[in-house]
Structure formats: C-alpha cells, structure tokens
Amino acid sequence: MSPGNRLELCAFMPVYNEEEIVAEVAQSWLGVLDSLGIDYELVAIVDGATDASEQVLRAVAERHPRLVVDAKPNSGHGPTILEGYRRGVVTAEWVFQTDSDHEMPAAAFGGLWERRADVEGVIGIRTSRNQSPGRRAITRAARLTARVAFGCRLADVNCPYRLMRSSVLAPLLEPIPDDTFAPNVVLSGMLARSGARIAEVPIPHRDRTTGVVSIMGMRAFQAAIRSFGQTVRLSRTRIAKI
C-alpha cells in the first residue's frame, strides 16, 4: 500500500481459541468503527487456534469486507501483538490493539478516538477489574518494572486497549525482538522515555465469560520473570526524543 493510500486506522486483535465469542466481538467492533466514519481495517490474527475461531471469523468476513482474517502457526500472545503492530504502522496512520475475549467493550473506543488529535497515544486504564492475588501481584510488578526501567508512570502499562500514532510507534518497534513476551509493557516504557504525549482513558473491564486463561499459577510467575528480564534489557536501548 502506498503512503498516499494509507488507512486512518488499523485495529487488530490476537485470537486464540475464542470460537464461542469471537463472532460477537468482531461484529461489535465492525459496528462501532463503521458508526465513527473511520477509514479502517479490522485485522483478526488467529494464532494457531485449535478450535473453529478461524472458520467463524472467515464467515463474518464474507459479510464484512473490512474484516481481515490472518491465520498463522502459534507463536504466543506477545509475538502476535508485535505482528499486528508491524502490519499497522505500514497500512494506517493510527494503530489500535485490543483482545478478542470481550473483556473490554468496543463501545468505549469512541472516547479514545476523540482524544487522539493532540497526542501520540491513548492508552486505556482497566476499571472494575477482578484479579486473583497472583495476577494482581504480576500487574503491580509490571508497573514497577516499567517505572524503574523507563521512568514510565502510566497507570496500566500492559493494557490491551491502546491507540498509537504510527509515525511514533514504528521506530519504537524496530529494536523489540519478535519473541518478546509482553511488548505492551516495553512500548509503554519506550513511549514515556521518548517524551510522547500520552492520554489515559478509563475503560470498563468485565470478567471473561468464555474460553480459558492460557497462563496461570506458576507459569504466570515464570512469564512475569521472563517479561521483567526482557523489559530491563530493552530499557538499555537508545530512544530518540520526539
């Protein structure tokens, strides 16, 4: 796609085994984005799902040409997020990431879109979020890591409901390895260090009603340690000021 034909927005969502809810999620996003009059694409990146998620989404895409279904072998949530960002900075002026589990509503997106004019990014703050003590500890550790490593003071550094300007996001993506476990934590830190103007918007959060959480218990703590190490290493990257 040539620069002159860039879309306003590339919105994308990683998908893994969400066959029960993913059609509803995709249709809700298509409806909201259409209602806002945005020139957009909605990309569902199916990360090696073992259920019918891909087939369900392709059926929706037959009726909605702005839905793009991209299926690939499983690589994990973090690498899939990075793939979406790297596509988005090429195809659109703005990139938005959300998840496909319906924990945060499409209806809240209008508030982010309205805030974009004088900032480089708009990041959600999940409200009314129920977490186990272990998950809560991991969330606090991620926030502390981003603060210590990057000087980042965002309230929800790993929130998967974020809108970023492609011209600012593209150079930040370059040093991030494809296998990074929690790229949103790293990007939050990089945005802060770059001096990017970031707005934070509360987003209502509801508990998952379908599917399963893929990482729990000891695996979640091991993942948190891995993420900490990757974040600290990437904090040594030189980041140009905006």
C-alpha positions in Angstrom: 0.0 0.0 0.0 1.5 3.4 -1.0 1.7 6.2 1.6 -1.0 8.1 -0.2 -3.4 5.3 0.2 -2.9 4.7 3.9 -5.9 4.0 6.0 -6.8 6.1 9.0 -6.8 3.1 11.4 -5.6 -0.4 11.6 -7.3 -2.1 14.5 -6.2 -5.6 15.3 -6.9 -8.4 17.8 -4.9 -11.6 18.5 -7.2 -14.6 18.6 -6.6 -17.9 20.2 -9.5 -20.4 20.8 -12.3 -17.9 21.1 -14.9 -19.6 18.9 -17.7 -19.1 21.4 -17.4 -15.3 21.4 -15.2 -14.1 18.6 -18.0 -13.5 16.0 -19.8 -11.3 18.5 -16.6 -9.4 19.3 -15.7 -8.9 15.6 -19.2 -7.7 14.8 -19.3 -5.3 17.7 -16.0 -3.7 16.6 -17.1 -3.5 12.9 -20.3 -1.8 14.0 -18.5 0.8 16.2 -15.8 1.6 13.7 -18.4 1.9 10.9 -20.5 4.3 13.1 -17.5 6.5 13.6 -17.0 7.0 9.9 -13.3 5.9 10.0 -11.4 4.5 7.0 -10.1 1.4 8.7 -9.3 -2.3 8.6 -10.0 -4.7 11.4 -7.4 -7.5 11.5 -8.0 -10.7 13.4 -4.7 -12.6 13.8 -5.5 -16.2 14.5 -2.6 -17.5 16.5 -2.7 -21.2 15.7 -6.1 -21.7 17.2 -7.1 -25.4 17.7 -10.8 -24.6 17.7 -13.1 -23.1 15.0 -12.1 -19.5 15.6 -10.7 -19.0 12.1 -13.7 -20.5 10.4 -16.1 -18.4 12.5 -14.2 -15.2 11.6 -14.0 -16.0 7.9 -17.8 -16.4 7.9 -18.1 -12.9 9.4 -15.5 -11.6 6.9 -17.7 -12.8 4.0 -20.3 -10.3 5.0 -17.9 -7.5 6.2 -15.1 -6.7 3.8 -13.2 -4.5 6.3 -12.5 -7.6 8.4 -9.2 -9.2 7.5 -8.5 -12.7 8.9 -4.8 -13.6 9.1 -4.1 -17.2 10.3 -0.6 -18.3 11.3 1.1 -21.0 13.3 1.0 -20.5 17.1 3.8 -18.2 18.4 2.2 -16.8 21.5 0.3 -13.6 22.5 3.2 -11.2 22.7 4.7 -12.1 19.2 1.2 -11.9 17.7 0.7 -8.4 19.1 4.0 -7.4 17.6 2.9 -8.8 14.2 -0.2 -6.7 14.4 1.7 -3.5 15.3 4.2 -4.1 12.4 1.4 -4.5 10.0 -0.5 -1.5 11.3 2.4 1.0 11.0 2.6 0.2 7.3 -1.1 0.3 6.4 -2.5 3.1 8.6 -1.9 6.4 10.3 -3.1 5.0 13.7 -2.8 1.5 15.2 -5.1 0.1 17.8 -4.8 -3.1 19.7 -7.4 -4.9 21.6 -8.0 -8.5 22.7 -10.7 -10.9 21.4 -12.1 -12.1 24.7 -14.7 -9.3 25.1 -13.4 -8.2 28.4 -13.3 -4.5 27.2 -16.2 -3.2 25.1 -15.9 -1.8 21.5 -18.3 0.9 22.6 -15.6 2.6 24.6 -13.4 3.2 21.6 -15.0 6.4 20.6 -13.6 8.0 23.7 -10.0 7.1 22.7 -10.5 8.2 19.1 -11.7 11.6 20.2 -8.6 12.2 22.3 -6.1 11.5 19.5 -5.7 15.0 18.0 -3.0 16.4 20.2 -1.3 13.2 21.5 0.8 10.4 20.2 -1.0 7.7 22.0 -4.2 7.0 24.0 -4.0 4.1 26.5 -6.8 2.6 28.5 -6.9 2.1 32.2 -9.0 -1.0 33.0 -11.6 -0.3 35.7 -13.7 -2.7 37.8 -11.1 -5.4 37.2 -11.3 -8.6 39.3 -7.9 -10.2 39.7 -6.6 -13.1 41.7 -3.9 -12.1 44.3 -1.3 -13.7 42.0 -2.4 -11.8 38.9 -2.6 -8.5 40.9 1.0 -9.0 42.1 2.1 -9.5 38.5 0.3 -6.4 37.3 2.0 -4.4 40.1 5.3 -5.9 39.2 4.9 -4.9 35.5 4.0 -1.3 36.5 7.0 -1.1 38.9 9.3 -2.6 36.2 8.3 0.0 33.6 8.7 2.8 36.2 12.2 1.7 37.3 13.5 0.7 33.9 12.0 3.6 31.8 10.6 6.2 34.2 7.1 5.3 33.0 4.3 6.4 35.2 1.3 5.1 33.2 -1.4 3.6 35.4 -1.9 0.4 33.3 1.3 -0.4 31.4 0.1 -3.7 29.9 -3.4 -2.6 29.0 -4.5 -4.3 25.7 -6.7 -1.3 24.7 -4.3 1.2 23.2 -4.2 3.6 20.2 -0.9 4.8 18.9 0.3 7.1 16.1 2.2 5.0 13.5 4.9 7.6 12.9 5.8 7.4 16.6 5.3 3.6 17.0 7.3 2.4 14.0 10.8 3.4 15.3 10.0 2.0 18.7 9.2 -1.4 17.3 12.5 -1.8 15.5 14.6 -3.0 18.4 11.9 -5.2 20.0 12.6 -8.9 19.4 9.8 -10.9 17.8 9.7 -13.3 20.8 9.0 -10.6 23.4 6.5 -11.8 25.9 4.9 -8.6 27.0 5.5 -6.0 24.3 2.9 -3.5 25.6 4.9 -3.1 28.8 8.0 -2.4 26.8 6.2 0.0 24.5 4.7 1.9 27.4 8.1 2.4 28.8 9.5 3.5 25.4 6.7 5.9 24.8 7.4 7.5 28.2 11.1 7.8 27.6 10.6 9.3 24.1 8.6 12.1 25.6 5.5 11.1 23.6 2.2 12.8 24.7 0.0 10.1 26.1 -3.6 10.4 27.3 -5.1 7.8 29.6 -8.8 6.9 29.4 -10.7 4.7 31.8 -12.1 1.6 30.1 -14.7 -0.7 31.8 -13.5 -4.2 32.3 -15.6 -7.3 32.8 -14.6 -10.8 33.6 -14.1 -13.4 30.9 -17.2 -15.4 30.2 -15.9 -17.9 27.7 -12.6 -19.7 26.9 -9.8 -20.1 29.4 -6.8 -18.0 30.6 -3.8 -19.6 28.9 -1.2 -18.8 31.6 -2.0 -19.3 35.3 -0.3 -20.2 38.5 3.4 -20.9 38.4 3.5 -20.4 34.6 2.2 -16.9 35.2 5.0 -16.1 37.6 7.6 -17.6 35.3 6.2 -15.5 32.5 6.4 -12.4 34.7 10.1 -13.1 35.4 10.8 -13.5 31.7 9.0 -10.3 30.9 11.0 -8.5 33.6 14.3 -9.6 32.1 13.2 -8.6 28.6 12.0 -5.2 29.7 15.2 -4.4 31.6 17.3 -5.4 28.6 15.3 -3.3 26.2 15.4 -0.4 28.6 19.1 0.0 27.6 18.0 0.8 24.0 18.7 4.3 22.9 15.3 6.0 22.2 15.2 9.3 20.3 13.1 12.1 21.9 10.0 13.2 20.0 
